[in-house]
Amino acid sequence: MSTWFATWFDSSYYHLLYQHRDDTEAHFFMDNLVQHLQVPEQAKILDLACGKGRHSIYLADKNFDVVGVDLSPESIEYARQFEHKHLHFDTHDMRQPLSVGPFDYIFNLFTSFGYFPSEEEHLQTLQAMKNGLKSPNSTLVIDFFNAHKVIQNLVLSEEKTLSGISFKINRRVENGYILKDIRFEDQGNQFDFQERVRAFTLADFKRLFEQVGLKLVQTFGSFDLKPYDPIHSDRLILIAKPC
């Protein structure tokens, strides 16, 4: 299960199940974020764990110099059709040092952190992020779910039918991770996947940041950048800089 994300995120079923993701909402978040951060034109931005590149493509359209990286070869192959002079994509394991950069901004969006089985791997990832920043004035943004609210409102079971496939989904919290079991049948074959995301809180991130030499400078609780509230906020958006 330590590499569940390597197989699940590269599966066509993953993209089918999450096809409802809203580009309008993603663009709204990016507009608010770059305005708040006052990102200058042609700034170098890394979209770390970019998926099929929906944030990267939009950021490049706003005259930034963007690189999107992701572990999934299938997602990167799809994203490369949109490449141009100021937009490039490559495969990369976020636990490893970056082979590109350094960057003025690193964005890790839509809960693309917390997948690993050990704290050491999460620290390696944060260290790679920090080392990929160009200067002490460079900025890291991590957009994570609000674990407090997710756990309080956890839907234990549901079923979704998409393109004739019935996805049976069960959720639980176990050993500090939020687990999602996804079972379905297609063309006579049974499939069984499990998502595992560490339920990191704001206190956890502060502790991890301190260990790798990052300082938290701001938090937000929504894509319109309202203040973070542990009970009511949907997101935990963290703005950090190297110490």
C-alpha positions as a Markdown table, in Angstrom:
| # | Residue | x | y | z |
|---|---|---|---|---|
| 1 | Met | 0.0 | 0.0 | 0.0 |
| 2 | Ser | 3.0 | 2.3 | 0.3 |
| 3 | Thr | 2.8 | 3.2 | -3.4 |
| 4 | Trp | -1.0 | 3.1 | -3.9 |
| 5 | Phe | -0.8 | 6.6 | -5.5 |
| 6 | Ala | 1.6 | 5.3 | -8.2 |
| 7 | Thr | -1.0 | 2.9 | -9.6 |
| 8 | Trp | -4.3 | 4.6 | -8.7 |
| 9 | Phe | -3.4 | 8.1 | -10.1 |
| 10 | Asp | -2.2 | 6.6 | -13.3 |
| 11 | Ser | -5.4 | 4.6 | -13.8 |
| 12 | Ser | -8.2 | 5.7 | -16.2 |
| 13 | Tyr | -10.7 | 4.8 | -13.4 |
| 14 | Tyr | -9.2 | 7.5 | -11.2 |
| 15 | His | -9.8 | 10.2 | -13.8 |
| 16 | Leu | -13.3 | 8.8 | -14.4 |
| 17 | Leu | -14.2 | 8.9 | -10.7 |
| 18 | Tyr | -12.9 | 12.5 | -10.3 |
| 19 | Gln | -14.1 | 13.9 | -13.6 |
| 20 | His | -16.4 | 16.4 | -11.8 |
| 21 | Arg | -13.4 | 18.5 | -10.6 |
| 22 | Asp | -14.2 | 22.1 | -11.5 |
| 23 | Asp | -11.9 | 24.1 | -13.7 |
| 24 | Thr | -13.8 | 27.3 | -12.9 |
| 25 | Glu | -13.1 | 26.8 | -9.2 |
| 26 | Ala | -9.4 | 26.1 | -9.9 |
| 27 | His | -9.1 | 29.3 | -12.0 |
| 28 | Phe | -10.9 | 31.3 | -9.3 |
| 29 | Phe | -8.4 | 30.0 | -6.7 |
| 30 | Met | -5.4 | 30.8 | -8.9 |
| 31 | Asp | -6.7 | 34.3 | -9.7 |
| 32 | Asn | -7.1 | 35.0 | -6.0 |
| 33 | Leu | -3.7 | 33.5 | -5.1 |
| 34 | Val | -1.5 | 35.2 | -7.7 |
| 35 | Gln | -3.2 | 38.5 | -6.9 |
| 36 | His | -2.7 | 38.1 | -3.1 |
| 37 | Leu | 1.0 | 37.1 | -3.6 |
| 38 | Gln | 1.5 | 39.8 | -6.2 |
| 39 | Val | 3.2 | 37.3 | -8.5 |
| 40 | Pro | 5.1 | 39.3 | -11.2 |
| 41 | Glu | 4.8 | 38.5 | -14.9 |
| 42 | Gln | 7.3 | 35.8 | -16.1 |
| 43 | Ala | 7.8 | 34.6 | -12.5 |
| 44 | Lys | 9.0 | 30.9 | -12.5 |
| 45 | Ile | 6.3 | 28.7 | -10.9 |
| 46 | Leu | 6.5 | 25.0 | -10.2 |
| 47 | Asp | 3.1 | 23.1 | -10.1 |
| 48 | Leu | 4.2 | 20.1 | -8.0 |
| 49 | Ala | 1.9 | 17.1 | -8.4 |
| 50 | Cys | 0.2 | 18.9 | -11.3 |
| 51 | Gly | -2.0 | 16.0 | -12.5 |
| 52 | Lys | -3.2 | 16.6 | -16.0 |
| 53 | Gly | -2.1 | 20.3 | -15.7 |
| 54 | Arg | -5.3 | 22.2 | -15.2 |
| 55 | His | -3.6 | 24.7 | -12.8 |
| 56 | Ser | -0.4 | 24.8 | -14.8 |
| 57 | Ile | -2.1 | 25.6 | -18.1 |
| 58 | Tyr | -4.1 | 28.4 | -16.6 |
| 59 | Leu | -1.1 | 29.9 | -14.9 |
| 60 | Ala | 0.9 | 29.9 | -18.1 |
| 61 | Asp | -1.9 | 31.7 | -19.8 |
| 62 | Lys | -1.4 | 34.4 | -17.3 |
| 63 | Asn | 2.1 | 35.1 | -18.5 |
| 64 | Phe | 4.0 | 33.1 | -15.9 |
| 65 | Asp | 6.9 | 30.7 | -16.7 |
| 66 | Val | 5.4 | 27.3 | -15.5 |
| 67 | Val | 6.7 | 23.8 | -15.0 |
| 68 | Gly | 4.3 | 21.1 | -14.0 |
| 69 | Val | 5.5 | 17.8 | -12.6 |
| 70 | Asp | 3.7 | 14.6 | -11.6 |
| 71 | Leu | 4.4 | 11.0 | -10.7 |
| 72 | Ser | 1.8 | 9.8 | -13.3 |
| 73 | Pro | 3.2 | 9.2 | -16.8 |
| 74 | Glu | -0.4 | 9.0 | -18.2 |
| 75 | Ser | -1.2 | 12.5 | -16.8 |
| 76 | Ile | 2.0 | 14.0 | -18.0 |
| 77 | Glu | 1.5 | 12.5 | -21.5 |
| 78 | Tyr | -1.9 | 14.1 | -21.6 |
| 79 | Ala | -0.6 | 17.5 | -20.3 |
| 80 | Arg | 2.3 | 17.7 | -22.8 |
| 81 | Gln | -0.1 | 18.4 | -25.7 |
| 82 | Phe | -0.5 | 21.9 | -24.1 |
| 83 | Glu | 3.2 | 22.7 | -23.8 |
| 84 | His | 4.7 | 25.9 | -25.3 |
| 85 | Lys | 7.6 | 28.2 | -24.7 |
| 86 | His | 6.5 | 29.1 | -21.2 |
| 87 | Leu | 4.9 | 25.8 | -20.2 |
| 88 | His | 6.6 | 22.4 | -19.7 |
| 89 | Phe | 5.7 | 19.1 | -18.1 |
| 90 | Asp | 7.7 | 16.2 | -16.8 |
| 91 | Thr | 7.4 | 13.1 | -14.5 |
| 92 | His | 8.8 | 13.5 | -11.0 |
| 93 | Asp | 8.5 | 11.8 | -7.6 |
| 94 | Met | 8.1 | 14.7 | -5.2 |
| 95 | Arg | 10.1 | 12.9 | -2.5 |
| 96 | Gln | 13.2 | 13.3 | -4.7 |
| 97 | Pro | 15.3 | 16.5 | -5.3 |
| 98 | Leu | 14.1 | 18.6 | -8.2 |
| 99 | Ser | 16.0 | 18.4 | -11.5 |
| 100 | Val | 14.6 | 21.7 | -12.6 |
| 101 | Gly | 14.5 | 25.1 | -11.1 |
| 102 | Pro | 15.0 | 26.9 | -8.8 |
| 103 | Phe | 11.6 | 28.6 | -8.7 |
| 104 | Asp | 10.1 | 31.9 | -7.4 |
| 105 | Tyr | 7.0 | 30.0 | -6.4 |
| 106 | Ile | 6.2 | 26.3 | -5.7 |
| 107 | Phe | 2.5 | 25.4 | -5.6 |
| 108 | Asn | 1.3 | 22.1 | -4.3 |
| 109 | Leu | -2.4 | 22.1 | -4.8 |
| 110 | Phe | -5.6 | 20.1 | -4.2 |
| 111 | Thr | -4.4 | 17.9 | -1.4 |
| 112 | Ser | -1.4 | 16.5 | -3.2 |
| 113 | Phe | 0.6 | 15.9 | 0.0 |
| 114 | Gly | 0.2 | 13.4 | 2.8 |
| 115 | Tyr | 0.3 | 10.2 | 0.8 |
| 116 | Phe | 3.4 | 8.6 | 2.2 |
| 117 | Pro | 3.6 | 5.9 | 4.9 |
| 118 | Ser | 6.4 | 7.5 | 6.9 |
| 119 | Glu | 7.0 | 11.0 | 8.3 |
| 120 | Glu | 10.5 | 10.8 | 6.9 |
| 121 | Glu | 9.1 | 10.7 | 3.4 |
| 122 | His | 6.9 | 13.7 | 4.1 |
| 123 | Leu | 10.0 | 15.6 | 5.5 |
| 124 | Gln | 12.0 | 14.6 | 2.4 |
| 125 | Thr | 9.2 | 16.1 | 0.2 |
| 126 | Leu | 9.2 | 19.3 | 2.2 |
| 127 | Gln | 13.0 | 19.5 | 2.1 |
| 128 | Ala | 12.9 | 19.1 | -1.7 |
| 129 | Met | 10.3 | 21.9 | -1.9 |
| 130 | Lys | 12.4 | 24.2 | 0.2 |
| 131 | Asn | 15.5 | 23.4 | -1.8 |
| 132 | Gly | 13.6 | 24.2 | -5.0 |
| 133 | Leu | 12.9 | 27.8 | -4.0 |
| 134 | Lys | 15.2 | 30.4 | -5.5 |
| 135 | Ser | 15.7 | 32.7 | -2.5 |
| 136 | Pro | 14.5 | 33.6 | 1.0 |
| 137 | Asn | 11.9 | 35.8 | -0.7 |
| 138 | Ser | 10.5 | 32.8 | -2.7 |
| 139 | Thr | 7.2 | 31.3 | -1.7 |
| 140 | Leu | 5.8 | 27.8 | -1.1 |
| 141 | Val | 2.0 | 27.3 | -1.2 |
| 142 | Ile | 0.4 | 24.0 | 0.0 |
| 143 | Asp | -3.3 | 23.6 | -0.5 |
| 144 | Phe | -4.5 | 20.8 | 1.8 |
| 145 | Phe | -8.0 | 19.7 | 3.0 |
| 146 | Asn | -9.0 | 20.8 | 6.5 |
| 147 | Ala | -8.6 | 17.5 | 8.3 |
| 148 | His | -10.7 | 18.6 | 11.3 |
| 149 | Lys | -13.8 | 19.2 | 9.1 |
| 150 | Val | -13.2 | 16.2 | 6.8 |
| 151 | Ile | -13.2 | 13.8 | 9.8 |
| 152 | Gln | -16.2 | 15.5 | 11.5 |
| 153 | Asn | -18.2 | 15.2 | 8.3 |
| 154 | Leu | -16.9 | 11.9 | 6.9 |
| 155 | Val | -19.3 | 10.1 | 4.7 |
| 156 | Leu | -18.7 | 6.5 | 5.7 |
| 157 | Ser | -20.1 | 4.8 | 2.5 |
| 158 | Glu | -21.6 | 5.8 | -0.8 |
| 159 | Glu | -22.0 | 4.5 | -4.3 |
| 160 | Lys | -21.4 | 6.5 | -7.6 |
| 161 | Thr | -22.3 | 5.2 | -11.1 |
| 162 | Leu | -20.2 | 6.7 | -13.9 |
| 163 | Ser | -20.1 | 5.5 | -17.5 |
| 164 | Gly | -21.9 | 2.3 | -16.4 |
| 165 | Ile | -19.4 | 1.6 | -13.6 |
| 166 | Ser | -20.6 | 1.5 | -10.0 |
| 167 | Phe | -18.0 | 2.7 | -7.6 |
| 168 | Lys | -18.5 | 1.5 | -4.0 |
| 169 | Ile | -16.7 | 3.8 | -1.7 |
| 170 | Asn | -16.1 | 3.3 | 2.0 |
| 171 | Arg | -14.2 | 5.8 | 4.3 |
| 172 | Arg | -12.6 | 5.5 | 7.8 |
| 173 | Val | -9.9 | 7.1 | 9.9 |
| 174 | Glu | -7.1 | 4.8 | 11.0 |
| 175 | Asn | -3.7 | 5.5 | 12.6 |
| 176 | Gly | -3.8 | 9.1 | 11.6 |
| 177 | Tyr | -4.8 | 8.5 | 8.0 |
| 178 | Ile | -8.1 | 9.1 | 6.2 |
| 179 | Leu | -8.7 | 5.9 | 4.2 |
| 180 | Lys | -10.9 | 5.6 | 1.2 |
| 181 | Asp | -11.6 | 2.1 | -0.1 |
| 182 | Ile | -12.8 | 2.1 | -3.8 |
| 183 | Arg | -14.3 | -1.1 | -5.2 |
| 184 | Phe | -15.9 | -1.7 | -8.6 |
| 185 | Glu | -16.3 | -4.2 | -11.5 |
| 186 | Asp | -15.6 | -3.5 | -15.2 |
| 187 | Gln | -15.8 | -5.9 | -18.1 |
| 188 | Gly | -16.0 | -8.9 | -15.7 |
| 189 | Asn | -12.9 | -7.8 | -13.7 |
| 190 | Gln | -13.0 | -6.8 | -10.0 |
| 191 | Phe | -10.9 | -3.8 | -8.9 |
| 192 | Asp | -10.0 | -2.7 | -5.4 |
| 193 | Phe | -8.1 | 0.5 | -4.7 |
| 194 | Gln | -7.4 | 2.4 | -1.5 |
| 195 | Glu | -6.5 | 6.0 | -1.0 |
| 196 | Arg | -4.5 | 6.9 | 2.1 |
| 197 | Val | -4.0 | 10.5 | 3.1 |
| 198 | Arg | -2.4 | 11.6 | 6.4 |
| 199 | Ala | -4.8 | 13.8 | 8.4 |
| 200 | Phe | -2.2 | 16.6 | 8.9 |
| 201 | Thr | -3.4 | 19.5 | 11.0 |
| 202 | Leu | -2.1 | 23.0 | 11.2 |
| 203 | Ala | 0.0 | 22.1 | 14.2 |
| 204 | Asp | 1.4 | 19.1 | 12.3 |
| 205 | Phe | 2.5 | 21.4 | 9.4 |
| 206 | Lys | 4.1 | 23.9 | 11.7 |
| 207 | Arg | 6.1 | 21.1 | 13.3 |
| 208 | Leu | 7.2 | 19.7 | 9.9 |
| 209 | Phe | 8.0 | 23.1 | 8.5 |
| 210 | Glu | 10.2 | 23.9 | 11.5 |
| 211 | Gln | 12.2 | 20.6 | 11.0 |
| 212 | Val | 13.1 | 21.5 | 7.4 |
| 213 | Gly | 13.7 | 25.2 | 7.8 |
| 214 | Leu | 10.4 | 26.7 | 6.5 |
| 215 | Lys | 8.5 | 29.4 | 8.2 |
| 216 | Leu | 4.7 | 29.6 | 8.0 |
| 217 | Val | 3.7 | 33.2 | 7.1 |
| 218 | Gln | 0.0 | 33.0 | 6.4 |
| 219 | Thr | -3.0 | 30.6 | 6.4 |
| 220 | Phe | -6.3 | 30.6 | 4.6 |
| 221 | Gly | -9.4 | 28.4 | 4.8 |
| 222 | Ser | -10.9 | 28.7 | 1.3 |
| 223 | Phe | -10.2 | 29.3 | -2.3 |
| 224 | Asp | -11.4 | 32.9 | -1.9 |
| 225 | Leu | -8.7 | 33.3 | 0.8 |
| 226 | Lys | -10.9 | 33.7 | 3.8 |
| 227 | Pro | -9.3 | 33.2 | 7.2 |
| 228 | Tyr | -8.7 | 29.6 | 8.3 |
| 229 | Asp | -11.1 | 28.2 | 10.9 |
| 230 | Pro | -10.4 | 24.6 | 12.1 |
| 231 | Ile | -14.2 | 23.9 | 12.5 |
| 232 | His | -15.7 | 25.5 | 9.5 |
| 233 | Ser | -13.1 | 25.9 | 6.8 |
| 234 | Asp | -13.1 | 23.5 | 3.8 |
| 235 | Arg | -9.4 | 24.0 | 3.1 |
| 236 | Leu | -6.1 | 24.6 | 4.9 |
| 237 | Ile | -4.0 | 26.7 | 2.6 |
| 238 | Leu | -0.5 | 27.4 | 3.9 |
| 239 | Ile | 1.9 | 30.1 | 2.7 |
| 240 | Ala | 5.5 | 29.5 | 3.7 |
| 241 | Lys | 9.0 | 30.8 | 3.0 |
| 242 | Pro | 12.5 | 29.5 | 3.7 |
| 243 | Cys | 13.9 | 30.6 | 7.1 |
